[in-house]
């Protein structure tokens, strides 16, 4: 894994960004709001003052939202994001309108933009899949894989939990295992050594009860690499937050939906 976005401490901000991601999964055009935030973050990076001209942001957003679709208006989505309070107009200077982070975003701007950047990469990974699955569970698995591969472990938990609560039997157990693995890595990023080890162990044991491929996810190698992460974290002890090599965290690998075997409960 290339990197893991730093955690957002403000839970209200974290949950609001997660909601924007969920909306983007539901409707591609909604991803434009995330691209506005990413564009803003790139423009203010390295600046002493986290504020930019409104016109400069619109210009950057026009280029960015081409990933989303041709019918998206850069000005409209930028104004919509400002209306949410994540961005704001601090006023005019010399007749120029400025855009700055809202109060909640301002204190965690670097962490939030890093996370939003990972959101956009995860969405682009999903959009590049040649075929999307039709089932609710299968689509959630696709989304979870793209998120996991960008180090978005909290968001993996959110996506899978929504379907886990509705499932029973073997599928329920499998999803619980994958949720616990994601939660284990999430706990590590919050420097919760005991929580990380406990959940990685429990999750691997649950998910290990299934075959080499489940819902298109190649399980064997993934779980072996999760075990290697567990061993490394355990060996580092309470220094794991600083010393564990995040590059060891495995990538999840999905088959083409047309090659996915039947569900394990059928």
N, C-alpha and C positions, 0 to 999 in steps of 0.2 A: 504494500500500500504506500502510495507516494507521500501522503500527509494526512493528518487528522485535524479538522478545524477545532480551534480552542472552544471550550464550553462557554455558553452565555449564562452569566450569573443571575441576570434579571429574568425571572421565570415568566413574567407577563410578556416581555419582549420575545423570549424564546418561543412561547406558545403562539404569539401573533405571527411570527415568521413561519412557524410550522403550519399554521392555518393557511397562509398564502401558498405554501407548497402543496398542501392538500387540494386547494382550489385549482392549482396549476395541473395537478394530475387529473382532475375531473374534466377540465376544459383547457385546452392548450392556450387559448388567447389570454387566460388569466395569468399565465406565466410572465406576461409583459410587465406586471408590477415588480416582479423579482429582478427583471432586467433593468428597470429604472434604478432600483437600489444598487445593483452591481455597477451600473454606469456612474452613479453618484460617487460610490466608493472609490472607483478608479480615478475619477477626476480630482478628488480631494486628497488622494494618497500622497503623503510627503509634504503637504501644505501645512503651514503653521495654523491656519484658520480653516476649519471644516465648513467652508461655504463656497459656492460657485455661482456664476451668473446663470440665471434661468435659461437664457438662450443657448448657452454652452451645453447645459444638461439636455435640452431638447435635441440638439444636434447629435449628441452622443447616443441618446436613446433611439433616435431614428435609425442609426446604423445597427444598434444592438437588437432591436425587436424584429429584424429580418428573420431571425431564427424562429420567431413565434408565428408569423404569418403576415401576408401583405395587407390585410385589412385593419391592422392595428394602428391607431393614431398615437404618435409619440406624445403629442401635447395632451391628449385626453388621458392617457394612462399616467402621465407624470402628475397632472392635476388631481387625478383620482388618488394617487399615493399621498400627495400633500394633504388631501382631505382626510386621510386616515390618521394623520398626526405623526406618522413615521418620519416624514420630511415636513418642513415648514418654511414659510416666507418670513425672514426676520425683518424685512423692510426693503426700502429702495435707497441706493446710494448713487447720486449723480444721474438719476433717472433710470438706473438699471435695477431690475428685480433680481434678488438673490434667493438661493435655496440653501437651507442648512438642515442638519439632522434635528428631528424632534427630541423632546426632553428624554424619553426613554432610550432612544437610539444613541444620543450624544455620548453617554457615559460608557457605552460598549461598542463604539462604532467599528473598531478594528475587528473585534471578534464577530460581530454581526455580519459585516461585509464578507469576511472570510467564509462564513457559513452560507451566505446567499450565493457566493461564487460557486461553492460546492453544490448547492441546490441546482444551479443552472447547468453545471456539468452533468449532474445525475439526470436531469430532464433531457438533455441532449443525447445522452447515452440511451435513454429509453426510446426517444424518437427515432434513433438510428436502427432500432430493431426492425428487421424486414417484415415481420408479422407480429401483431399483438394477440395475446390469448383472449378468448371471449369470456371465460368464467371469472367470477368475482375473485375467487381465491387465487387463481392462476395469475390474474392481473396484479393482485396485491403482491404476489411473490416476485413478479418482474420488477415492480417498483422498489420493493425491499432490497433486491439484489443491487440495483443501480445506486441506491442510497448507501448500502453497506460498503460498496466499493469506493465511495467517496468519504468514508469515515464518519458517516452521519448516523451514529448508532441510536441516538434518542429517537430520530425520525423513523428508523427501521422498527423500533418498538411500537411506535404509534400506528404505523401502517399495518403491521401484522396483528397487533392486539385487536384491531377493529374486526378482523375476520375470525381470529382465534375465539373470541367470545361467542361466536355463532356456530362454531364447529364442535363435533363430538368425536369420540373414538380415537383411532390412530392419528387422524389429521390434527386433532386438538393437541395431542402429545407432541407431534412433530413441530407444530407452530410454537408451542410453549418452549421447546428446546432452542429453536432459532431466536426467539425473543430473548431468552436468557443469555444466549451467547452475545447478542448485540448489547444487552444491558450490562453484561460483564465488562465489555470494552468501554461502555459509557461510564461505568463506575471507576474504571482506571483513570479516565480523563478527569474525573473529579477527585482523584487521589484517595479513593476508597479501596485500599488494598484487599481487605478481607472480602468485601462485597464483590470485587472483580473475580477473585479466585473461586468463591462459592458459586457464582452464577455461571462462570465458564465451565466449571466441572459438571454442574447439574445439567446445563444446556447440552453439553457434548454427550453426556450419557443418554439423554432423552432422544436427541436427534440421531444418535448412533444406532438406534434400534431399527432403522429403515435401510433400504437397499442402497446400492451405489449411486442410483439416480432417483430423485423424488421431486415431482413437479418440475422436471427439467433441470433441477439443481444437481450438479455433480457433488455428491456428498463425501465420498471416501477421502479424497485428497484435502478437501476443505476441513474436515474434522481432524485429520492428522495434523494439519497446520495449526488448528485451534489448540490442540494438545501441546504442540511445541511452544505456542505463546504462553499457555498456562505454566509449563515447566520453567520458562524463562522468567515470567513474572514472579513465580514462587521463589526461584533462586535469588532474584534481586531483593526479595523481601520488601520492606517498607520504602526502599529506595527505587522501587519499580517505576513510579511516576516519572522520575528523572532519567533512569538508566535503561528502561525497556526500549528496545528498538522497534518503533512502530512499523518499520518496513516488513517485520515478520507477520503482521496481521494479513491473513489471506484475502485473496479476491474470490468472490463467489462467481461461479461460472454457470451460465444457463444454456440449455440446448434451444434450438429452434422450436417454437410451439408445435410445429407439425410432427416433431419427433418425440414429444413428451409422452411417456407411458401413462396408463390409466391411474387414477387416484388410488392410494393404498387401501382405501376403505371400500373399494368396489370389486 
